[in-house]
Amino acid sequence: MASYDTSRIQISEQHAFLDLAKEFNWAAVKRHINANPLLVNVQPCLRWSALHQAAFGGSGDAVRFLLKQQ
């Protein structure tokens, strides 16, 4: 997996993005990643990534989308 510098993304934006993933709102997650691809790897405060949430929620489509964004 490639390493990306997510330090330029505000912490509040990272948390808001991960809240969408935690809510399994995959349409919104995709929109945010299409607007800012670096969001795919954010994990502020060691939170689960969007990929963790997709796997936990059993969303194969979301998992495949997120892996393609890596």
Secondary structure as UniProt FT lines:
FT   TURN            7..8
FT   HELIX           11..22
FT   TURN            23..24
FT   HELIX           26..35
FT   HELIX           37..41
FT   HELIX           44..46
FT   HELIX           50..57
FT   HELIX           60..68
//
